Structures are given as C-alpha cells and as structure tokens.
Amino acid sequence: MLIGGLQKTSLLDFPDKISAIVFTAGCNFRCGYCHNPELINSIALYQDVFEFLKTRVGKLDGVVITGGEPCIQKDLPEFLEKVKSLGFAVKLDTNGSEPEMLLKVLPCIDYVAMDIKAPLEKYPLISGWHGNVDNIRKSIDIIMKSGIDYEFRTTVVASQFKMQDFDNIGRLICGAKRYYLQKFVPSKVLDNSFYFEKTYSDEQFSTIIKILTKYISFVELR
C-alpha cells in the first residue's frame, strides 16, 4: 500500500466521527483543479501507519482512506481489513473508476464518498481520464444498492459546466441519498491555469440546486 500522507485528526471528513485520514499515493485521474497534486505520483512517504493507529484505538472513531485514488491500490482490501480489525469505522473516498475493487472492499466500508467529476460525456475533458466511463455508472449503481451510507459530490469550476450538465448529472445519480456541490477554491492545483478559474455565485448555485432536486432529494452546497 503506497501511503503518501497522514492527517492525525479530523472533525470534518467523516460524518459524525473523529477520524484520522490516510492519503494513498497515485491517481489515474488528472483533474486540473486537484487539491492534492503531490499525491498523483506513486511515491510512498509513510511506511507503516498502523503503529500510529494502534495508539489511537479508543480515541478515534474512524479512519478515512482517500488519495490520490485508493482503489488503484492492489492491496487495499487487506489494508482495510487490518484497519477494521483495530475497531475503527472506515470511510472510503473514490473517483469510481474501479468498480471491481469497490465491490471487493465493500464489506470493510462504513461510509463511501464518490466524486462525480462531470456528466459522463465530459469525463475525459474534466478528469483527464480516458478509461471506460461505464465504470463510473457501475460504481454509482454499486454504491446506491450497497446498503452502506454514502454521498456523491462534485467540485464545480464555472468554466467547465453548463446548466444542462447538472441536469445530466441529476439523471445519472437519480434517487441518490445525498449529493454535495463543492465550491472550487484555487488554494492548490495541479494545473496552474486553474489559479485564475472561478466557481459559480451563490445565486447561480441556487438555480443549480433547483435543477438537481428534480432527481435527488438532498442537495447541499459546501
């Protein structure tokens, strides 16, 4: 397991839980607005996080596994089993590109957050990924049928989306339990041109939310 970072405490990343965050190294996407660009390359900076996690048993509620993209790590199932064996709840963040791995690790997951980068036809443009977009649809279906608590979320760069795109996303995840729109903040990016990009205004987001609530009962702006 390639570990690129460790945050010892978070009150925000795992709903209703105090957690640690494990950042896996390596990603198969190249989103220009990526806020963890240092994790894209497969460079392991941490050899063993379990020595730390053992000291937090009874002090932390859960562990968030994020990236990078955790599901490209071949030993992710074994890693999650070991985390669960310590008594922690597990949240997985994923881009949804690896549905077969997602299925393998479901028994160890208590909460999953999947990024919806765009309507399917815009995935290559926005994510820089040219894989099979049917995998995205499969992962959505797996998550929604899993019985596990979950959320979908989209980071919104204004220049990348038209209003029709949000209607298409709504159709893609129709009936989803929970969907968050995330304002793009150019604090750290992969592509330096994104320092000059903006997100939508609150008024425009209100219109977007009205579009999405035709398909999803809970839509919120972060």
C-alpha positions in Angstrom: 0.0 0.0 0.0 1.5 3.3 -1.1 0.8 5.9 1.6 1.5 9.5 0.6 0.3 11.3 3.7 -1.3 11.0 7.1 -3.5 13.5 9.0 -3.8 12.5 12.6 -7.1 14.1 13.4 -10.1 15.4 11.5 -13.5 16.5 12.7 -14.9 17.2 9.2 -14.1 14.4 6.8 -16.1 11.5 8.3 -19.7 12.5 9.2 -20.3 12.4 13.0 -16.9 10.9 13.7 -13.5 11.9 14.8 -11.1 10.4 12.4 -7.6 10.1 11.0 -7.0 10.5 7.3 -4.8 8.2 5.3 -3.8 9.6 1.9 -2.8 6.9 -0.7 -0.3 7.8 -3.3 -1.0 7.6 -7.0 -4.1 8.5 -9.1 -5.4 7.6 -12.5 -7.1 11.0 -13.0 -5.6 14.3 -13.8 -8.1 16.9 -12.7 -6.6 20.3 -13.3 -8.2 21.6 -10.1 -6.9 18.7 -7.9 -6.2 20.0 -4.4 -3.8 17.1 -3.6 -1.5 17.2 -6.7 1.5 16.0 -4.7 -0.2 12.6 -4.3 -0.7 11.9 -8.0 2.7 10.2 -8.4 3.1 6.8 -6.8 5.6 7.9 -4.1 5.2 6.3 -0.7 6.3 8.6 2.1 4.9 6.6 5.0 6.0 3.0 5.5 3.5 1.9 8.2 0.6 3.9 9.6 -0.5 1.1 11.9 1.9 2.0 14.6 0.1 5.3 14.8 -3.4 3.9 14.5 -2.7 1.4 17.4 -2.1 4.4 19.6 -5.4 5.9 18.7 -7.6 2.9 19.5 -10.4 4.2 21.7 -9.5 7.8 20.9 -10.6 8.0 17.3 -13.9 6.7 15.8 -12.8 6.1 12.3 -10.2 6.3 9.5 -10.8 8.0 6.2 -9.0 6.4 3.2 -8.5 9.0 0.4 -6.0 9.9 -2.2 -4.9 10.0 -4.8 -7.2 7.2 -5.7 -7.3 4.3 -3.1 -9.0 1.8 -5.4 -6.0 1.6 -7.7 -4.0 0.1 -4.8 -4.0 -3.7 -5.2 -3.6 -4.4 -1.5 -6.4 -2.1 -0.5 -8.7 -5.0 0.7 -6.0 -6.3 3.1 -5.2 -2.8 4.3 -8.9 -2.0 5.1 -9.3 -5.4 6.9 -6.4 -4.5 9.1 -7.9 -1.1 9.9 -11.3 -2.7 10.7 -9.5 -5.3 12.9 -8.4 -2.4 15.2 -12.1 -1.4 15.7 -12.2 1.7 13.5 -15.1 2.6 11.2 -13.9 3.2 7.6 -14.8 5.9 5.1 -13.5 5.5 1.6 -13.2 8.4 -0.9 -13.1 7.3 -4.6 -13.4 8.5 -8.1 -15.4 5.5 -9.1 -13.2 4.3 -11.9 -12.5 0.9 -10.4 -15.9 -0.8 -9.7 -14.4 -4.3 -9.2 -12.1 -3.1 -6.4 -15.0 -1.2 -4.9 -17.0 -4.4 -4.7 -14.1 -6.2 -3.1 -13.8 -3.7 -0.3 -17.5 -3.0 0.5 -17.5 -5.4 3.4 -14.9 -3.2 5.2 -16.6 0.1 4.5 -19.0 2.1 6.7 -19.3 5.2 4.5 -18.3 5.9 0.9 -17.9 9.3 -0.8 -17.7 9.2 -4.6 -16.7 12.1 -6.8 -18.9 12.8 -9.8 -16.5 14.7 -11.9 -18.9 15.6 -14.7 -21.7 14.2 -16.8 -20.3 11.1 -18.4 -19.6 12.6 -21.8 -17.4 15.3 -20.2 -15.2 12.9 -18.1 -12.2 12.9 -20.4 -12.2 16.7 -20.6 -12.6 17.4 -16.9 -10.9 14.5 -15.3 -8.1 13.9 -17.8 -9.1 10.2 -17.7 -9.8 8.3 -20.9 -11.0 5.0 -19.3 -14.3 3.3 -19.7 -17.0 5.7 -18.4 -19.3 2.7 -17.9 -17.2 2.0 -14.9 -18.4 5.3 -13.4 -22.0 4.2 -13.9 -21.3 0.8 -12.4 -19.7 2.3 -9.3 -22.7 4.6 -8.8 -25.0 1.5 -9.1 -22.9 -0.5 -6.6 -22.9 2.3 -4.1 -26.6 3.0 -4.3 -27.5 -0.6 -3.9 -24.9 -1.5 -1.2 -26.9 -0.5 1.9 -23.8 1.4 3.0 -24.2 5.1 3.9 -22.8 7.3 1.1 -22.6 10.6 -0.6 -21.8 11.8 -4.1 -20.1 15.1 -4.7 -18.9 17.4 -7.5 -16.3 20.1 -7.4 -17.6 23.0 -9.5 -15.3 25.1 -11.7 -17.7 27.5 -13.5 -15.9 27.3 -16.9 -16.3 23.5 -17.0 -20.1 23.3 -16.6 -23.2 24.5 -18.3 -26.6 24.3 -16.6 -27.6 21.3 -18.8 -24.6 19.4 -17.3 -26.2 19.5 -13.9 -29.4 18.1 -15.3 -27.4 15.3 -16.8 -25.6 14.6 -13.5 -29.0 14.6 -11.8 -30.2 11.9 -14.2 -27.0 9.9 -13.7 -27.4 9.7 -9.9 -31.2 9.9 -9.8 -32.6 8.8 -6.5 -29.3 9.2 -4.7 -29.4 9.7 -0.9 -27.1 12.7 -0.7 -25.3 15.0 -3.1 -23.0 17.9 -2.4 -21.8 20.6 -4.7 -18.4 21.8 -3.7 -17.2 25.3 -4.5 -13.9 25.3 -6.3 -11.2 27.2 -4.2 -7.9 27.7 -6.0 -5.7 27.2 -3.0 -3.6 24.4 -4.5 -4.0 23.0 -8.0 -2.4 20.5 -10.5 -2.7 22.9 -13.5 -1.5 26.4 -12.6 -4.1 27.9 -15.1 -6.7 27.0 -12.5 -5.5 29.7 -10.2 -7.4 32.0 -12.5 -10.6 29.9 -12.5 -13.7 30.7 -10.5 -16.8 28.9 -9.2 -20.4 30.0 -9.5 -22.1 32.7 -7.4 -24.4 31.6 -4.6 -27.3 32.8 -6.8 -26.3 30.6 -9.6 -25.8 27.7 -7.2 -29.4 28.2 -6.1 -30.5 27.6 -9.7 -28.3 24.6 -10.0 -29.8 23.1 -6.8 -33.3 23.6 -8.1 -32.3 21.6 -11.2 -30.8 18.8 -9.2 -33.6 18.4 -6.7 -35.8 17.2 -9.5 -33.8 14.0 -9.2 -32.2 14.0 -5.7 -34.0 14.8 -2.5 -30.9 16.1 -0.6 -28.6 18.5 -2.4 -26.4 20.9 -0.5 -23.6 23.4 -1.2 -20.3 23.2 0.5 
